[in-house]
Amino acid sequence: MAEIKLAAEARTEFGKGAARRIRRDNKIPAVLYGHGGDPVHVTLPGHESMLALRQTNVLLNIDVDGKGQLAVAKDVQRDPVRNIIEHIDLQVVRAGEKITVDISVNIVGEPVPGTIHLVEEQTLSVEAEATHLPESVEVSIEGLESGSQIHAGDVVLPEGSTLLTDPKAVVVLVTEPRGEASADEESAASAESPAEASSEG
């Protein structure tokens, strides 16, 4: 994955009032931390940062006063109403270093007709090299029958990734629609009702 460069500015003002002023200027308050150094408070360009963070596990090159620093976003706080980014926690990383990230599960294929699939795990936790972080993993359910399960340990991970999620955890389950079963049960119950009524009479 290619890194995305963002020009940052050192931040000297703190508190809610300062954060509001930063966001009014279409910038985002952020903090860089990791590798034993003191946290570095910065502001990031709003539009460019929002575009960059549309990607999962994107590698960022944060330029502070002409000095580049590789980082990944570990926590992104968003306004639930306006869906704008309010603050970003950035973890400093180095080439060759392995870090823990969550990757999304993408389901491909279709199970046998008359069944549905339930995704029990939307993401998997993996360890991967910081400069080669995977975004997602594909899980095929093509032709699976009702009762089939795919566990985390069954999933083929991107090269260089190590699974941290419990291998026994169920990622996806193929089953029959519950609505149809309950409808059948209701029909059976209603069919029994007249007989029960006549026996009571």
C-alpha positions in Angstrom: 0.0 0.0 0.0 1.4 3.4 -0.9 1.7 5.9 1.9 -0.3 9.1 1.9 1.5 12.3 2.9 -0.2 14.8 5.1 1.3 18.2 6.1 0.8 18.7 9.8 1.3 21.7 12.0 2.5 21.7 15.6 -0.3 22.4 18.0 0.2 24.7 21.1 -3.4 25.4 22.0 -5.5 22.8 23.9 -9.0 22.3 25.3 -12.4 22.3 23.8 -12.3 25.9 22.7 -9.0 25.5 20.8 -10.4 22.3 19.2 -13.4 24.1 18.0 -11.3 26.9 16.5 -9.1 24.3 14.7 -12.2 22.5 13.2 -13.6 25.9 12.1 -10.5 26.3 10.1 -11.2 23.0 8.4 -8.4 21.3 10.3 -8.4 18.3 12.6 -6.6 18.1 16.0 -4.5 14.9 16.3 -1.8 13.4 18.5 1.2 11.3 17.5 2.4 8.7 20.0 4.6 5.6 20.3 8.1 4.3 20.5 8.7 5.8 24.0 8.6 9.4 22.8 6.5 12.2 24.2 3.1 12.6 22.5 3.3 15.2 19.7 0.1 17.3 19.3 -0.6 18.5 15.7 -3.3 19.7 13.4 -4.0 18.0 10.1 -5.7 19.3 7.0 -9.4 18.4 7.2 -10.3 17.5 3.7 -7.1 15.6 2.8 -7.3 13.6 6.1 -10.9 12.6 5.6 -10.1 11.4 2.1 -7.1 9.4 3.4 -9.0 7.8 6.2 -11.7 6.4 3.8 -9.1 3.6 3.4 -8.7 1.0 6.1 -5.3 0.7 7.8 -3.8 3.4 5.5 -0.1 4.2 6.1 0.3 8.0 6.6 3.5 10.0 6.3 2.9 12.9 8.7 5.2 15.9 7.8 5.8 18.1 10.8 8.2 21.0 10.2 9.7 19.2 7.2 10.3 15.9 9.1 8.3 12.9 8.0 6.9 10.4 10.4 5.2 7.2 9.4 1.9 6.5 11.4 -1.4 4.7 11.3 -4.7 5.9 12.7 -5.6 3.9 15.8 -8.6 5.9 16.9 -10.8 8.3 14.9 -13.4 10.2 16.8 -16.3 11.4 14.6 -19.3 13.6 15.3 -22.2 11.2 15.2 -24.6 13.7 13.6 -22.4 15.5 11.1 -20.0 12.6 10.6 -17.0 14.9 10.6 -13.7 13.8 12.2 -13.2 15.5 15.5 -9.9 14.0 16.6 -7.3 11.4 15.5 -4.9 9.3 17.5 -1.9 8.3 15.4 0.4 5.5 16.3 4.0 6.0 15.1 5.4 3.1 13.2 8.6 2.0 11.5 9.4 0.0 8.5 9.7 -3.7 9.4 7.8 -3.3 12.6 4.8 -5.5 13.2 1.6 -4.0 14.7 -1.9 -5.2 15.5 -4.8 -4.0 13.3 -8.3 -5.1 12.5 -9.2 -6.0 8.9 -12.7 -6.2 7.5 -14.3 -9.5 6.4 -15.7 -9.4 2.8 -18.1 -12.2 2.0 -18.0 -13.5 -1.6 -20.1 -16.2 -3.3 -23.6 -17.6 -2.6 -24.6 -20.5 -0.4 -27.0 -23.2 -1.7 -30.5 -21.9 -2.6 -32.9 -21.6 0.3 -30.2 -20.7 2.8 -28.9 -17.4 4.2 -25.5 -16.5 5.8 -24.9 -14.7 9.1 -21.7 -12.8 9.6 -20.7 -13.3 13.2 -17.3 -11.5 12.9 -17.2 -8.3 10.9 -13.4 -7.9 11.4 -10.5 -10.1 12.3 -7.6 -9.0 14.4 -4.2 -9.7 12.9 -0.5 -8.8 13.3 1.1 -7.4 10.1 4.1 -5.3 9.0 3.3 -1.7 9.5 4.3 -0.7 6.0 2.3 -3.5 4.4 -1.0 -3.5 6.3 -3.9 -5.4 4.8 -7.3 -3.7 4.4 -9.6 -6.7 4.2 -9.9 -10.5 3.7 -12.2 -12.4 1.4 -14.3 -15.3 2.8 -16.0 -17.5 0.2 -19.3 -19.1 1.0 -19.9 -20.4 -2.5 -22.1 -23.6 -2.4 -22.1 -24.0 1.3 -25.1 -25.9 2.8 -27.2 -25.1 5.9 -25.2 -25.7 9.1 -21.9 -24.8 7.5 -19.5 -22.7 9.6 -16.3 -20.9 8.7 -14.0 -20.3 11.7 -11.3 -17.6 11.9 -8.7 -20.3 11.7 -10.1 -21.4 8.3 -9.7 -18.0 6.7 -6.7 -17.5 4.3 -5.0 -14.3 5.5 -3.0 -11.9 3.3 0.7 -12.8 3.1 2.7 -11.7 6.1 -0.3 -11.5 8.4 -0.7 -13.6 11.6 -4.2 -14.2 13.1 -4.8 -12.9 16.6 -8.5 -13.5 16.8 -9.4 -16.9 18.4 -9.1 -19.5 15.6 -12.2 -21.2 16.9 -14.4 -18.0 16.6 -17.2 -18.4 14.0 -16.8 -15.8 11.2 -19.8 -16.8 9.1 -22.6 -19.3 9.5 -24.9 -20.6 6.8 -28.4 -21.5 8.0 -32.1 -21.6 6.9 -34.1 -18.4 7.2 -35.8 -18.2 10.6 -38.8 -16.4 9.3 -39.8 -19.4 7.1 -39.5 -21.8 10.0 -41.6 -19.6 12.3 -44.2 -19.2 9.6 -44.4 -23.0 9.3 -44.7 -23.3 13.0 -47.6 -20.8 13.1 -49.4 -22.7 10.3 -49.1 -25.9 12.2 -50.3 -24.2 15.4 -53.3 -22.7 13.7 -54.1 -26.1 12.1 -54.2 -27.7 15.5 -56.4 -25.0 17.0 -59.8 -26.2 15.6 -59.2 -29.8 16.8 -58.2 -28.6 20.2 -61.3 -26.4 20.3 -63.6 -29.3 19.4 -62.0 -31.6 21.9 -62.5 -28.9 24.6 -66.2 -28.6 23.6 
